[in-house]
Amino acid sequence: MRTFLVLWRRELLAYALSPTAYLVMVLFLAVTGAGFWILVAALAAGPGAAAGATELLGWVFLLTLLVAAPLLTMRLFAEERRSGTFETLMTAPVRDVEVVLAKYAGAVTFFAVMLLPTLAYGPLLRAAAAIPPPADPAAMAGVYAGALGVGAFLLAIGLLASALTRSQIAAGLLAFAAISLFLLGGLLPYVWHTATADRIGAYLSPVAHMADLSSGVFDTRPAAFYAISTAWVLFATVRVLESRRWR
């Protein structure tokens, strides 16, 4: 556990000193802030427009993650190889699983820090609205839990992509392609109007999952899907690291 904490602090320090991380944070907050402004304008227009704006805000959030997740994770292993510190890290008395989990925890922690300023959106909306919308702490907690779950899964994909190559650009492009394929699964009902597409879309669409959580509906199937998928991707990353150690 002590080794994990040391490696985790090392990753957090790397994010704190990375200009790319701050640029990603600014991009993320700018885009989500624009989405919040669209939602406020839709609420002023009426309940019907607000429903469509909420779904749009969900897709804006995911498309922002489509760019942010590869940028936050592409350096995690690829930069270690480029700078020559990967061999030093692998010969240190640390286990591969500790290295993977520490790097992953660093990325997820920074992502959670990125989400923190958005907690102000709810109070701002209630303070500025002539008729404050009803506050539902459970629904808000569900939305943020869903956002963290989706973000954690996408960051795991980016971590695996970084472990597969020594080039940061290649790692970023690979993560971008893999995340795009996942998000396209949620768009199937919009382009293929069949019952099968609806079932696949409902199972894979993060927007649908977060919409259910925002309505107070908790379904264990999406939670199990993200937990199992994230664990599988992290396991694959450990196996990749083990194979690299003996080359």
N, C-alpha and C positions, 0 to 999 in steps of 0.2 A: 504493500500500500504506500509506503514511504517513497519508493521508486516512482510509482505512478504520479504522486503529488509533485515530485521534483520535475518530472517530464511535463506535467500539465502546466506548472508555473512557467517552464521554459517556453511552451507554446503560447501562453498568454502574453508573455513578454515579447515574443516575436510579432504577435498581432499588434501590440501596443507601439512597436517601432516600425510597423509597415505602412507606408503611404497608401498602398493599394487597399488595405483594410479600411482606412478612413474614407477613401474615395467611394468604396462600396457602401459604407454606412451612409454617406451623404446622398448617394444615388438612391438607396433604398428609402430613406426618409423623405426625399423629394418626391419620389413616385407615389409612395403611400400617402403623403400629404396631399398630393393632387387628387388621388382617389378619394380621400376624405372630403375634400372640397366638392367633388362631384356628388358624393353621397348627401352632403348637406344641401346642395342645390336641388337634388331630387326630392329630399324630404320636404323642402319648401314648395315643390310642385304638387305633391300629393302622394298618398300611399302606393298607388299603382306604379308610379315612376320610381319610388324608393325600392320596391322589390327588384326591379331590373338593375338599379344602380348597385344594390348589394351584391348581386351575382357578378356584375362587372368589376366591382372592387375585389372580389375573390380572385378573378382571373388576372387582374392587374398585380395583385400580390404574388401569384404563382409565376407570372411572366418575369417579375422582378427577381424572384428566386432563381429562375432559369439562368439569369446572368450572374447573380450574386454568388450562388453556390459554387460554380466552377472557379470564380475568381478567388473565393475564400479558401479553397482547398487545393488548387492546382500546384501550389508551392510545397505542400506538406512533406511529400517524399521526393518529388522531382527536384526541388531546390537543394535538398540534402545530397542528392547524387551529383548535381552540377557543381556544388561547392566542395565536394569531397568529404563532407562530414558524415555521410551515410555509413561508410565503412567504420569510422570511429564509433558511431552509435551502435552499430551491430556487433562490434567486438567488445563493447562495454558489458558489465554483468547485469543485463536487463533482458527480460523476456519479450518476445515478439508481440505477444498480446498486450503487454504493458505499454509498448511503444504505440501500437495502433489505438488503444483506448485513450491514451493521453492526448494524442494528436486529435482524435475525434472529439474528446471532451473539450479541448481548447477551441475547436471550431464551433461546437454547439454553444459553448459559453459566450463566445463573441456574438453569435447570432442572437442569443437571448438578450444580450446588452443592446443590440440593434433594435430589438422589439420594445425595450423599456420606454423610449420616448412616446411610442404610440399609445401608451396607457393614458396619456393626457387627452386623447381624442374624445373619450366619453364624457369626462367632466366639462370639457370645453363646449361640447354640444349641448349639454344640459344647462350650462351657464348662459349660453348665447340664445337659446331657443325661447321664443315667446311662450310656447307650450312645451315644456321639457318632456322628452320621450320617457316612457317608463323604464326605470333602471332594473335590470335583471342580472345580479352579480353571477348567478350560476351560468347563465347564457354567455356572459363575457368571459368567464373562466373557461368555459367549453371552447369558445372561439380561440383563445390564446393557447389552450392545450392542443387543439387541432393544428394551429399554426406551428407550434413547436414540434409536434409529431411529424408533420409534413416536411418542415425544414430539416429536422434531424435525419430523415430518410434521404433527402436529396444531398445533404452534406456527406452522408456515408457513401453515396454513389461517387461523389467527387473525390473522396479519400481513396476509394478503390482505383479510380482512374489515375490518380497521382502515383499510386504504387505500381502501376503497370508500365510507366514510361519515365525516362529521365528528363524529358522536355516539358517545361511548364505549359508551353503553348499547346503541345499535343495532349497533355493531361486536361487542360481546359476545354479543348474541342471535343475530346472523348466524353467528358462529363456532360457537356452541353448536348451532345447527340443522345446520350443515354437518358438524360432527364427529359429531353424533347419527346422521345418515344413514349416515356411514361405519361407525360401530359397529354399526348395525342390520344391515348386510350380513353381519357375522360371526355374527349371531344367527339367520340364516335357517334353518339346519339344525334349530333347536329348535322352530320354528313351522311349517316346511314340509318334511315328511319325504319328500323326493325326491332322486334322484341329482344333479339339477341344483343344488338348494339345497346339497347337501353339497359340491359342487365350488366353488360361489361362496363358501360359508362358509370352506372350507379356504384359498381364495385371499385372502379379505379379513379373516379373523379374526386380530387381533393376539395373542389368547390362544393360538390354535393355533400361531402362529409362535414365540412365546416358549416354549411347551411343548416344541416340537421342539428349540429351542436349549438348554433346560435338560436335555434328554436326550442332548445331544452331537451332535444331527443338524443340520447346516448345509445349508440349501437356498438356492441362489442366487436362486431366483425371488422370495421375499419381499424379499430385500435389494435386488434390482433394482426391484421394485415401489415400495418406499419411496424409494429414491434417485431414480428417474425421476419419481414423483409429487411429491416435494418440490421437485425442480428445476423441474418444470412450474408449480407453484404460485408459486414465487419469480419465475419468468419472467413469469407473469401479473401479479404485484404490480408488477414493474418497468414493464410496459406500462401499467398503471393509473396509475402515478406519472407516466409520460411524458405521458399524456393530460391529467392534471390540471395539469401544468406550463404547458400552452399555453392553458388556459381563462382 
